Amino acid sequence: MSIFHTTNLEDKSFLVTGGAGFIGSHIAEYLLKHGAGKVRVLDNMVNGFDKNLSILRQFNHFEFIEGDIRNAEVCLQACEGIDYISHQAALGSVPRSMKEPTYFSEVNITGFVNMMKAASDQQVKQLVYASSSSVYGDEPTLPKLESRIGNALSPYAVTKRTNELYGDVFAKAYGLKNMGFRYFNIFGPRQDPDGPYAAVIPLFVKGILHRTPVYINGDGEQTRDFTFVDNAVQMNIKGMLTNNPDAINQVYNVAVGEKFSVNYLYEACKKQLGSDWEATYREPRAGDIRNSLADISKAQQLLDYRPTKRFEDGLKETIEFFKAVYS
């Protein structure tokens, strides 16, 4: 992995919420590998995995708190003695949010406010958090610009838009330096391959390898700005550590700025796995955006964001990881 920071991390303490999960564990691992003075993870293990924590436990400066962000006292405890926070703890599935809107609101909104208030009370220097490209909703313009959003199409999108509104309020009313990251289809090793709401790439790989049914929603021509997880790590590191005053209290697209169809993705998976296994098409998913492509110039200008891995290279690495898991 590339190095995304220039300052010494030895005298700095970090909290990664959701650090036993997919993106959070990669962020925590980066910090630990590069000598951070303290890296604390808060996770309730609903979407987190012990196998991810076992990677982090190899490092001396790792701490773990098992707890829920819906508990304000737990959030306050987790933020104690912390300089920087990467808030990744959230529920993240559009179709699941359609079925469980109350649960999503409790975790993604109430939990978020608990974390922001705790960070403010504990005088954390800077906080970055996971937003989502879903906030663009029915805004049709491509590529997506941070300043132009539409109406939300799912409860999940509502929770993430609400996070951004709260981020703005906590900056202005509480003086908490923060920024939100609108993730565009982040993928990579450690994504959850199981369960009804598993991410598309591990589902494709698993189905192709085992020759079990693989489903594509709609006609498969919907496009996504598939973004390898290293690029999300880069934004979190640069966001937490930036000294650029213009970069603070903003929201950013986290993507590559390239779009590929789901059909193209499936064919790429088949090709790499040397398989002829065909997918089954089914009805489009409610709440899904048809096309997604990010303008990343704002992140490039204010945070010196430079995607280090394009789609094809990231996909190769991801498929190799899941081949090992499923073989």
N, C-alpha and C positions, 0 to 999 in steps of 0.2 A: 504493500500500500504506500502511496505517496505521502509525504509529510505536508501537513496543512497548517502548521504553526511555525512561528519564528521565535517566540518567547520561551523562556525556561518555565516548565510546568511544576518543578519540584516544590515550590512554595505556594502552590495553588490547590484548593480543594473543590471538588466537583460532586454534584448530585445528578444522577441520571435516573429519572422515574421511568418505570417500564423497562428497566435495564436488563431484565431476564428475557425480554422479548427480542424480536427480529432486529429492528433498527437500533434500539437501545443498547443491546449487547455489543453491537459493532462500535458504537460511540464509546462505551465504557472500555472496551478492549483497546481502542486506539489510545485513549488517555492513559491507561495503565502501561501499555507498551512504551509510551513516550515519557514515562517517569513522573506522572502527576503525583503530587504529595499525598492526596487522598481522593479516592473515587468511591463514593457511596451509591449504592443502588437501592431504590425503593420499588417494590413490586409485590402485588398480591397473588401472583402466580396463576392468575386466571388465563392470561395469554402468554405467560412466561414459562420457561423450561429449565429444569435443573441442569440439563446438559450445557446450556448457555452459561449458567452460573459457574459450572465446573471449569470452564475456560477462564473465567475472571478470577476464580479462587486461587489460581496459580501465582497470582501477584500479591506481594506483601501489603500493599497500600489499598487493598480492596475491603470494603465494608458492605454488609447486606442487612437491610431492614425489610422484613416481610410485613407488609401493611397495605392499607387501602387508602387511596387519595380522597375517598368520600369521608374519611375521618380527619377532621381539622387538626386534632391533636397529633396524630401521626405525621401529618404534613409539617407541622411546626417542629416536631422532633427531628424529622429528616433534614430540615433546612438549617439546623443549628450548626454553626461553625463552617458554613459552606460559602464559597466565593461565587461560584457559577453553577447554574442549573440548566440542564437539557431535559425538558419536560416532554417525554414520549408516551407516558401512560395514558391510554385511551382505548375505547372500543372503536374498531375501524372498518366495519363492513356495511356497505350501502344496503344490500338486501336484508341483512339482520336488523338494521335500524328500522326498516319498514315494518318488521314484526315486533320489535321491542323498543318503541320510541321512548318510553319512560325510563328504561334502564340506561339507554344512551344519554339521555338528559342528565341523569344522576351522576354518571361517571364523567362524561365529557364536559359538562357545564359546571355542576356543583364541585366535582373534583378539581377542575381547572381553577375555579375561584378560590378554593381552599389552598391550592399550591401558590397562587399569586399573592394571596394575603399572607401566607406563611413566609414567602420569600421577602415580602415587604417588611414584615415584622422582624425578621432576622437580618435585615439589611444586606441581603445578597446583592452582589455587584451587578450581575447581569443574568437574565433568564431568556432562553430561547425555547420555543415550543412548536410542536407539530400541528400545523393546520393542514389543509387539503385542497387539491385542485377542484374538489366537488363544490367549493363555494362559488365557482363560476356559473353553475346551474345552467339556465337556459340562454345565457349570453352567447350568441352564435359566432362572434368574431374570432378568427384564428390569425396569428397566434394569440394566446391569452396574455393580456396585459394586467398587471396588478390593480390598476386604477379602474378597470371595467369589469364589474361582476353583474350577474343576473339574479333571477329568483331561484332560490334553493329548490332542488327536486327530490330531496330525501331528508328524513330526520337527522341523519348523519351530517349532511351538509349544513343544516341549521345549527347543529352543535358547534361545528368548526367556525362558521361565520360568527357565532356568538362569542367564541374564544377571542377572535380578532377584535371584536368590539370591546370586550373586557380588557384586552391587552392595551388598547388605546386609552381606556379610562384609568387603568393602573399606572400608565406612564404619566398622564396629566394630573391625576388627583393624588397619587401616592408617590410619584417620582421613581417608580420602578422601571429601570431600563430593561426593555424586552423587545423581542422580535419574533414574528411568526413565519413559519416555513410551509408554503403550499406544496406539499409533495405530489408529484406526478408519477403514479404507478411505480413505486420503488420495488425493486426485485433483487434477489441475490441469495446466497447461502443463508441457512437458518430460518427462512420463511416457513411458516407452519404449513406442512403438506397435507395435513389431515383435517377432518371435521367438515361440516357442511358449507363453511364459508372460507375454505382454503383459497390461497392465492392461485392465480391462473397458471403460472409457469410450473410450480411443483405439481399441480394437478395434471397438466399436460404430460410432464415427464413420467409421472407415476403410471398414468393410463397407457402411454406408449410402451413403456418397459414391460408392464404386466399384461398388455393387450386386453385391458378392461375398458368399458365405455368412457369416451372422452366427449364432453359436450361443449359446443360453441353456441353462445347465445346470439340469436338473430342471424344475420347473414354473414357475420364474421368480418365484414368490411369496415366496422367501427375501428377508429384509430386511437392509439395511445402513445404518449411520450414516455416510453419505458425507460426508467432511470435506475442505473445500477447503484447498489447501496453505498458504495464508496463515495459517491457524489453527495449523498445525504449526510454522510459523516463529515465530509469537508465543510458543508454549510454550517453544521452544528458547531464544529470547532472554530471556524472563522467567526461565526456569529457571537459565540460566547466571549471570544478573546479580542474582538475588534476595538480599537480606540478611535475609530472614525465617528465623530458625533452625528454626522449625517446618516449613518447607517442604523442608528438606534431608533427604536419605536416605529419600525416599518414591517411590512409583510413582503415576502419574496417568493417567487416561483423557484422550486427546486426541481430541475429537469435537465435535459440535454439540449432540447430545441430541435428534436427530430421526431417524426411520427411514423409509426408502423401499424399495419392492420393486424387484427387478431389472427386472421388467416395466414398472413405472412409469418407471424410468430409461431403458429402451429407447424407450418412447413419447415421453418428453421429448426424447430425441436426435432421433427422427424428426420431431417437430413443429418443432424449431428448424431442422432441415435441410430442411424442406418436402418430406419424402419419404414414400412409401408402402411402402418396402422392409420386408418381413417377416423376422422371425428364425426360425431352426430350433431346435426344442427337442431336447435330448439327455439322456443319463443324468446324474444328479447326480454331482458330483465327490467322490471319497473325501477325507475329512478336513475337509470344509467344515462350518462352523457354520450352522445353519438361520436363526436370527434374531440380530441384533446391534443393540444400542442402549446408549448410554453414559449413565451419571450423571456429569455434569461438575462437580458441586458442590464436590468436593475441590479441583480446580484453580482454581475460581472463588474459593474462600475463602482458599487458601494462596498462590496465585500471581497473583491478580487477573486470571485468564484470562477474556477476553470474546471469544467468536467474532465476527469482524468480517464474515464472509461465509457466508451460508446456502447451502444446496444449489443452489437455482435460479440465483442470481447467479453462483456459482462455475462451474456447468455452462455457462452462456452464455459466460463467458470462456474456458473450456477448449475448448468446441466451436469458437469463433472461432479459437483457436490451431491446432487440428488441421485445420480447414478450409484454413487457409493452407499447412499442411504438405502436405496431400493434393491440393490443387486444381492 
